[in-house]
Amino acid sequence: MLSSRKKLLIEKIFSQKKVFEEHVLAVHSDHDRAEVMEILAERLIDDLLKYELNFLYMKDLKKFQFSLIVNLLFHELADEWVAYAKEVLLITHADAVEALQTRAHTLFLVRIVKEYFKQYKLLFVERIAESFISLVDSKSSPRESTELIEEVLKSDFVKSDKMAVVHSFSQLWGRVKSARNFQKERIAKIQIKIAETSDVLKKREYEREEEQTAAKSLAFFDDAVSRLRNTMVTYMMSIESYSPKR
């Protein structure tokens, strides 16, 4: 049996968003919340939903639905609750799950998840757009297009006011590779600075610059790739799901 004190705390956790965030998610600020959602975006798009929403792994656009993200976000937060309940409240797994399955508590968590996705959808969308650029970058030749790539290039994902941002895979491939080479050149120049300086503080500054440059999107290094990325992001922000045209 749960003590009255624990019951009261559980009711408070599942009735006040701030309390749920502070206790279960260790979130104490907007920065903390954004950091948690960025981690979840990476986990969902790069791993849990990679075959549905990551262009590097998906086969076609048929399963592209943002509801998949909402559903998994619910399960991720539910798992966080169960872990917190067991480790901090010292209650059993069964009691933790039972508390979550209370209708009011379930609806509370659903509401939070929907709020999070609405507020942080951009994080997920940007990661999906980046995965398409990564797909193109993974091809060693402008002749290595795939059915998925051609499907995307013909879709609203890469069209702005019905005008194509790029007209062919070979054109896009060339711009992506150009961006990659520009990034490599920038990194090489920074590495020369690192090797030539004996100033410890300067070396650390250059090392941070090298790390930041390597982590930047290829869209940062080419205008055409940037337009493609921005068009994909804008389109995905405007839709709830995607239904391929027949």
C-alpha positions in Angstrom: 0.0 0.0 0.0 1.2 3.5 -0.8 1.5 5.9 2.1 -0.8 9.0 2.2 2.3 11.2 1.7 3.3 9.4 -1.5 -0.3 9.4 -2.8 -0.4 13.2 -2.3 2.9 13.7 -4.1 1.8 11.5 -7.0 -1.4 13.5 -7.4 0.6 16.7 -7.3 3.0 15.4 -10.0 0.1 14.4 -12.3 -1.8 17.6 -11.9 0.9 20.3 -12.2 3.2 20.4 -15.2 6.0 22.2 -13.3 6.0 19.6 -10.6 6.1 16.8 -13.1 9.0 18.4 -14.9 11.0 19.1 -11.8 10.5 15.7 -10.2 10.3 13.3 -13.1 12.4 15.0 -15.8 14.7 17.1 -13.7 13.7 20.1 -15.7 14.0 23.5 -13.9 14.1 26.0 -16.8 13.3 26.5 -20.5 16.9 25.6 -21.3 16.6 22.3 -19.5 13.3 21.5 -21.2 14.8 22.3 -24.7 17.8 20.1 -23.9 15.6 17.2 -22.9 13.6 17.5 -26.1 16.7 17.8 -28.2 17.9 14.5 -26.7 14.5 12.9 -27.4 14.5 14.2 -31.0 17.9 12.6 -31.6 16.8 9.3 -30.0 13.5 9.1 -31.9 14.6 10.2 -35.3 18.0 8.5 -35.3 16.9 5.3 -33.6 13.4 4.5 -32.6 11.6 5.9 -35.7 14.5 5.7 -38.2 12.6 3.4 -40.6 9.6 5.8 -40.6 11.1 9.3 -40.4 14.8 9.2 -41.1 15.6 9.4 -44.8 18.8 7.4 -44.3 16.8 4.3 -43.4 13.2 4.7 -44.7 12.2 2.9 -47.9 9.4 5.3 -49.0 7.2 8.0 -47.6 4.1 5.9 -46.9 4.7 5.7 -43.1 5.6 9.3 -42.6 3.4 10.5 -39.8 4.2 12.9 -36.9 1.7 11.0 -34.7 4.4 8.4 -34.4 6.5 10.9 -32.6 3.7 11.9 -30.2 3.0 8.2 -29.4 6.7 7.5 -28.7 7.1 10.7 -26.7 4.3 9.5 -24.4 6.0 6.2 -23.9 9.4 7.9 -23.2 7.9 10.1 -20.6 5.9 7.2 -19.1 9.2 5.3 -18.8 10.8 8.3 -17.0 7.9 8.3 -14.6 8.3 4.6 -13.8 12.0 5.0 -13.3 11.5 8.0 -11.0 8.8 6.2 -9.0 10.9 3.1 -8.4 14.2 4.9 -7.7 13.0 8.0 -5.8 9.6 7.1 -4.4 10.7 3.5 -3.8 7.4 2.1 -5.0 7.0 -1.1 -7.1 6.9 -1.2 -10.8 3.3 -2.4 -10.6 2.3 0.5 -8.4 4.1 3.0 -10.7 2.3 1.7 -13.8 -1.0 1.6 -12.0 -0.6 5.2 -11.0 0.1 6.2 -14.6 -2.9 4.2 -15.9 -5.4 6.3 -13.8 -7.5 8.1 -16.4 -6.8 11.6 -15.1 -3.0 10.9 -15.0 -2.9 9.4 -18.5 -4.8 12.4 -19.9 -2.4 14.7 -18.0 0.6 13.1 -19.6 -1.0 13.1 -23.1 -1.6 16.8 -22.7 2.0 17.5 -21.8 3.3 15.4 -24.7 1.1 17.3 -27.2 2.2 20.6 -25.7 5.9 19.5 -26.0 5.5 18.4 -29.6 3.8 21.6 -30.6 6.4 23.7 -28.9 9.4 21.7 -30.0 8.3 20.2 -33.4 11.0 22.2 -35.1 13.7 20.1 -33.4 12.3 17.0 -34.8 11.6 18.5 -38.2 15.2 19.9 -38.5 16.6 16.5 -37.7 14.4 14.8 -40.4 15.5 17.4 -43.0 19.2 16.8 -42.0 18.7 13.1 -42.6 17.8 13.8 -46.2 21.0 15.8 -46.7 22.9 13.0 -45.0 21.3 10.5 -47.4 22.5 12.5 -50.4 25.9 12.9 -48.9 26.2 9.1 -48.4 26.1 8.6 -52.2 29.5 8.4 -53.8 28.3 9.3 -57.3 25.7 11.6 -58.9 24.3 8.5 -60.6 23.4 6.7 -57.3 20.0 8.1 -56.9 17.3 5.9 -55.4 13.5 5.6 -55.6 13.1 7.4 -52.3 15.3 10.3 -53.3 13.4 10.7 -56.6 10.1 10.5 -54.7 11.2 13.3 -52.3 12.5 15.4 -55.2 9.1 15.2 -56.9 7.2 15.9 -53.7 6.1 19.0 -51.7 9.0 18.3 -49.3 11.4 20.2 -51.6 9.0 22.5 -53.4 8.4 26.1 -52.5 5.1 27.5 -53.9 5.1 24.5 -56.3 8.6 25.5 -57.6 11.3 22.9 -57.2 14.3 24.0 -55.1 16.5 21.6 -57.0 15.7 20.0 -60.4 17.7 16.8 -60.3 19.6 14.5 -58.0 22.9 15.1 -59.8 22.5 18.9 -59.2 21.7 18.3 -55.5 24.5 15.8 -55.1 27.0 18.3 -56.5 26.0 21.0 -54.1 26.0 18.7 -51.1 29.5 17.4 -52.0 30.6 21.0 -52.5 29.3 21.9 -49.0 31.1 18.9 -47.6 34.4 19.9 -49.2 34.0 23.5 -48.0 33.5 22.2 -44.5 36.6 20.0 -44.7 38.7 22.9 -46.0 37.5 25.1 -43.1 38.4 22.3 -40.6 41.8 21.8 -42.2 42.6 25.6 -41.8 41.6 25.5 -38.2 43.8 22.4 -37.6 46.8 24.2 -39.1 46.2 27.0 -36.6 46.0 24.5 -33.7 49.3 22.9 -34.9 51.1 26.3 -35.2 50.1 27.9 -31.9 51.8 27.4 -28.6 49.3 29.5 -26.7 47.3 27.1 -24.6 44.2 29.3 -24.5 44.3 30.0 -28.2 44.7 26.2 -28.9 41.6 25.5 -26.8 39.7 28.3 -28.7 40.7 26.8 -32.0 39.7 23.3 -30.8 36.3 24.5 -29.9 36.0 26.2 -33.3 37.0 22.9 -35.0 34.4 20.9 -33.0 31.7 23.5 -33.8 32.5 23.5 -37.5 32.5 19.7 -37.7 29.1 19.7 -36.0 27.5 22.2 -38.3 24.9 21.2 -40.9 26.1 21.1 -44.5 23.4 23.6 -45.2 25.6 26.2 -43.4 28.2 25.8 -46.2 26.1 26.1 -49.3 23.2 28.3 -50.2 21.4 25.7 -52.4 21.6 23.1 -49.6 20.4 25.7 -47.1 17.4 26.5 -49.3 16.6 22.8 -49.6 16.8 22.3 -45.9 14.7 25.4 -45.1 12.0 24.4 -47.7 11.8 20.9 -46.2 11.5 22.3 -42.7 8.9 24.9 -43.6 6.8 22.2 -45.4 7.0 19.8 -42.5 6.1 22.5 -40.0 2.9 23.1 -42.0 1.7 19.5 -42.0 0.4 16.9 -39.5 1.3 13.9 -41.6 2.2 13.1 -45.2 0.0 11.4 -47.8 1.8 10.6 -51.0 0.0 11.6 -54.1 -1.3 8.7 -56.2 
